């Protein structure tokens, strides 16, 4: 029977966890801090639970240098639930901005305020989505589905990268080709928000950095660009300027912990910028369901309902481990490790182009999810590759069921030595795949 140290696991999620965090977790699951209780048993409203929440927030704040302008929420449902939460919460923010302006312009005339906001919603509401892979596509589809009772055309897909890549994901075209909604100062209606997925787990596409057009700030609130980023699969793998984002969210099960925790970092001013539910309903918009309502979750310190305290504690252990490992360098240190591991994998793949074909364009290759095909997607060769890899205890390499191929996920907890094992196997398989050599 193999030991944990024998197995090199490259699964895309749930992903590997640091062994030290798992060992502490095993103890905490039975008897946390000599209390005689499991962390799965304690009350989520106990002092212990509240301290775990506070400690995990503090660790995350230290790693990302989260400013006072932003709050941290722990939620359920993973990134998929946030597809809906983003639309409903940010739509409420958009409506409240319009309501307040109408209130000021119309001297509090409630009937005319309502009529004006309803008209603006039908004629000016736009949600911009940058679609660069499977997850941002699903997010845009969820937005269109939620808004369909109001009509069509509210979701503006400003970028669909398949259009410049023969119908496949794998590139990010230049920013000047994106069809973003024009700001009000430029004669447009402005968008309620701009949404993108920083790293596409299925397709192996990662934005090298925050797009330039999304990093520009405006002093005029009417022209403010509210950027929403799904960072589920590259969270805590590199430095991020949180101040440039309205919302960052991510499921924990890639780089942070185990399933059932979703981390949401949201600007505090947005939490106080939702109208009364009655006004939303009168306009024709749903108020966010309570379990997805960011202001409600924030007001209750993420404890509106029973949160998985054990899962949050694991996330905190992972974060504290990063702080201990990298010290003052913080995420800069982890970013360097991630970059070096990814370079080692791509180097061996590029050295054998007749055997391996990396799926995404070189300029947008993911550091977290290395996606490639073998001999142009030869099904038999890929099956042999995976079988031989499994025999060498290199696991979790099968590509996503929707696209096939091979995928090596290079998350934070994948040790450098495991990447080196995979590099050696890739080199060996390539040599064995040469003409005249039996695989």
N, C-alpha and C positions, 0 to 999 in steps of 0.2 A: 504494500500500500504506500503510495507516494506521500511524502510530507509536504507541508505548505511551501517550504523552501524549494522543493523539487519542481513545483508547477510554476510556469510563466503564463499568466493569464492576461489576455488582451481584449476582454469583452467590452462592448460599447456601453453597457449599463443594464443592470447594476454592474458597477465596475470594481476593480480591486480597491481594497482599503489598506492603510498602513497596518502592518502586523501589530505594532505596539498599541494602536487604538483598539484593535479587535481583542487583544489580550486583556486590556483594561476593561473593555466592554463585557467580556465574558464574566469577569468578577462582578461588575456592576449589575449585570443581569440577574445574578443570584443574590448578592448581598452588597448593596451600595454603601460605601463609606462606613462599613460596620454598623449599619442601622438594622440589619436583619431583614430588610426589605429589598426587593428588586426595584430597579428604576422603572420597570414596566408596571409596578404596582402602586407607586406613591401617587398621592393626589396631585393633579396638575395645578392646584391652587395652594399647595404647601409652600413654606419658605424655601425648602430645598429646590422645588421646581422653579420658583421665581429666581433663585440664585443661578440656576443653570441657564435660564433665559438671559439673565444679565451678563453672565460670564461669556456666553457664546456671542452675544451682541458686541461685547467689548473686544473679543478676539477678532471678529470680522471687521470692526471699525479700525483696529490697529493695522490689519493686513491691507485694507483698501483705502485707508486714510479717509474714511467717510466723514464728510463735513457735517456740522450741526444742522445744516439746511435739509438733511435727509434723515428719514427714519427707516428702521429695519423691521420687517414683518416676517413671521413664520406662519406659513399657510399650508393647506392641503391641496392635493390634486395634481401636483407636478406642473410642468410647463403647459400641458394641454388645458388645465383649468384656467391658467393665466391668459390663454388666448381669449377666453370669454371675459375674464376679469378686466383685462386691459380695455377692451371695447366699452364695456358698461361703465367702468369708473371714469375713463377719459372722456367718454361722451357726456357724462354728467358734468365734468369739469367744463367742457365746451359750452354746454347749455347754461351753466351758471355764469360764465363770462358774458355771454350774450344777454342773460337776464339782468345782470347788474348794470350793464351799459344801457340797456333799454329803460331800466328803472330810473337811471340818472337823466336820460334824454326825455322821458315822458312823464316826469314829475310824479311817479308812483301810480299812474293809471293802470290798474291791474289787467283790465280787459285788453287795452292796446299793447301792453307789455307782452301778454301771452300771444296775441295775434302776430306781433312782430317776430318773436322768437320762433314760432311755428313756421312762419314764412322763411326765415333765415335757415332753419333746419332743412327745409325741403330744397332750397335753392343754393345753399352755400356749404353745407356739411360735406367735408371730404376727409377720408382717412388714407394716408399714404402708406403703402407697403412696398418694401424692397424684397422681391422673391428671388432667392438665390439657391434654394434647395427645398427638400421635402417638408421641413418643419415650418419655414416661413410661408410656403404654399398653403399648408394646413391652417396656419394662423389667419391668412388672408381669406381663405374660404369660410372659416368660422365667423369672421367679421361680416362677410357678405350675408351669411345665413342669419345672423342675429339681426341685421338691419333690413332684411328682405320685407318684413311687414310694413316698413316705412316707404319702400320703393327700391329701385335699383340705381346704381351709379354712385353710391356713396363711397365705395371702396375704390381708390385709385391705385392700381398696381403700377407704380412709377418705374419699376424695373422687374422684368421677367427674364432672367439670364438665359433661359432656354432658347429665346428668340435669336440669340447671337451664337448659339452652339449646336445647331442642327437638332433642336428639340430636346437637348439634354442639359442637365445642370453640370456645372464644372468650370464656369468662368464668372467674372464680375466685370461687365463692360465699363468703360470710362464714365465718370460722373456726369459729363456734359451730354450724355445720351439718355440720362434718366429724365422721366417726365413728371417731375415733382409738381405739386399744386403750387401755383404762384402765390406769393404773400399778398396781403391786402395793399401794402405800399406799392406793389408792382401791378396792381389792378386785378388781382385774383381774390379768392375767398380765404386763402390760408388753410392749412390742414389742421385738424384737431390734434394729430400727432403723426410722427413718422416712425414706422416699426421696421426693425430688421433683426435677423438672427445672426449673431456674431460668428458662430461656428455651426455649420450644418453637419450633424453627426452622420447622417446617412450617405451624403454625397462627398464628404471630405473637403468641403469648401470653407475657408475662413477669411474674414476680412482682415487684411494686414494691420489695420488700425481703424479708428473711428473715421468714417468718410469726411473729407474736408467740408463738403456742403452741409453736413450735420453739426459741425463744430462751431459754426458762426453764431454769435449771439446778437441779440437786438435789444435796445433799450425800450422799444415800443412793445408793450404787452400784446397788442393786436398782431404783431409780426413775430412773436416768440415761437421758435421751433421746439416743440416738445418731443424729445427723442426717447423711444422705448426700445430696449434691447433685451432679447432672449439670449442669455449667456449660459444656458444650462450646461453645455458640454465643454466650455473653456473657462468656466468660473474659477478664479484664484490661480490661473495658470500664467497670468501676466498682469502688469500694472494697468490700472484703469483710472482715468480722471472722472470720478463719480459726479463731480459738479456739473459736467456737461450733459448729464442725463436727467430726464424727468423720472424714468423708471428703469430699473434693471431687475430682471428676475431669472431664476434658474432652479431646476430640480436638483436635489442634493446628491442624487445617486450616481453622479459621474465623478466629480472631483472633491466632493465635500463630505459625503456620508452615505447613509442608506436611504431607502425609499421612504416615502410618506412625509417628507419635509420639503417645502418649497420656500426658497428665500426670495423676498421681495424688498428691494431698496427703492424708496419712493420719496420724492420731494415733499416736505412737510406742508408747504403752502397748498399743494394739490389736495391734501387731506381735509382742508377746511374750505374747499372750493366746490362743494356739491350743493345743489338747490334742494329744497324740501321735496320728498318723494311725490307729494301731491302735485307740485309744479311739473316735475318730470312726466308724470302720468298725463297731465293735462296737455302737455306738448305732444304726447304720443310716444314717449320713450319709457322703457322699463327702468326702474331703479335697480342697482346691483343686488342680487340675492345676498342676504346677510352674510353667508359663509364666504362670499367673494368680495364683500364690501370693505375696501381698504380703510376708510375712516373708522368703521366699527371695529375692525381687527386692531387697528392702532390704539383706539381708545381703551380697548380691553387688554392691552399688552400681549397681543396674540393669544389670549386665553378666553376668547368668547366661548369656545367649546373645548372639548378635551383634546389637547395636543399630545403628540407622541413624545413625551419628555425624554425617553431613552434615545430616540433618533436625534433629537436636538443636542443631547449630551455628546453623542458620537460625533456630530458635526463640529461641536466645540473642541473635542479632543483632536480632530484632524486639523483644525485651524491652529490650535495651540502647538501642535507638532510642527507646523510650518513656521511658526514664529520662533520656536526653539531651534529648528534646523538652520534657518537663514538669518536669525538675529536681526541686526539693524538693516540689513539689505532687504528683508521682507520679501515681497513678491518679485523684486528684481532678481533675487537669487533663484527663486523657483522658475522664473521665466527663462533664465539662462540654462537651467537643467533641462527644461522642456524643449528649448530650441536645439540643444546639443543632441538629445535623444532623437528628435525628429530628423535632424540632418543626417544622422547615422543611418536611419532607415531609408531615407530618400536617396542617399549616396549609393547604397548597394542596389536599389531598384533601378536607378538611372545607369548604373554600370552594365546592366544586362537588358538593354531595350528590346532585344529579340525575344526575351522570356517574359519580362514584366513591363506592363504599361500602366503608369500612374493615371488615374482617372481625371482629376481636375488639372486645369492649367497651372503651370509652374508658379505663376504670380499669386495664386490664391490657395495654394496647398495648405491644408489644415495641419497644424502641429499636433492636434489631438487625435484625429481619425485619419489614418493613412490608408486610402482606398486605392486598390489597384486590381488589374486583371492579369491573367496568365495566358500568354499566346493569344492575345486578342479575344479573350473570353472563352477559351476552349474548355468546355464543361468537364471533359474527362481529365484534363490536366489539372484543373482547379480542384477536382475531387481528390486526385492523388496527392496534390500539395497539402490539402487539409488532413487527409488520413495520415500522411507521414509526419506532419506537424503534431497531431494528437499523440502519435506514438512516441514523440520526443517530449511530451508534456508541454507543448506550446499550444495553449487553448484559447478559445474565444475568437478565432480568426475568420470565421465565416462572415461574408458581407450581409448587409441587411436584406431581408427576404424580398423587398421590392425592387432591388437593383442587382443582387447577386454579387459575384466576385469575392474578393478578399478584403478584409478590413482589420488593420491592427490599431487598436485604440491605445494611445500613448498618454494616459492620464497621469496626474501627479504621483499617484501611489505605485505606478509601474516602475520598479527599480531599474537603474541603468544596466545592471548586470543581466536583467531579463531581456532588455532591448538588445544587448550584445549577443545573447543566445539566439534571438530571432535573426539578427544580422548574419550570424554564422550559418544558420539554417538556410536563409535566403541565398547566400553565396553557394552553399553546397548544392541546393536544389538547382540553381542555375547551371552549375558545372555539370551536374548529372543530366540536365536537359539538353545538352549539346548533341548535335547529330552524331549517331554512332555509339552513344552511351545510353545504356538502359536506365530508365528512372527507377 
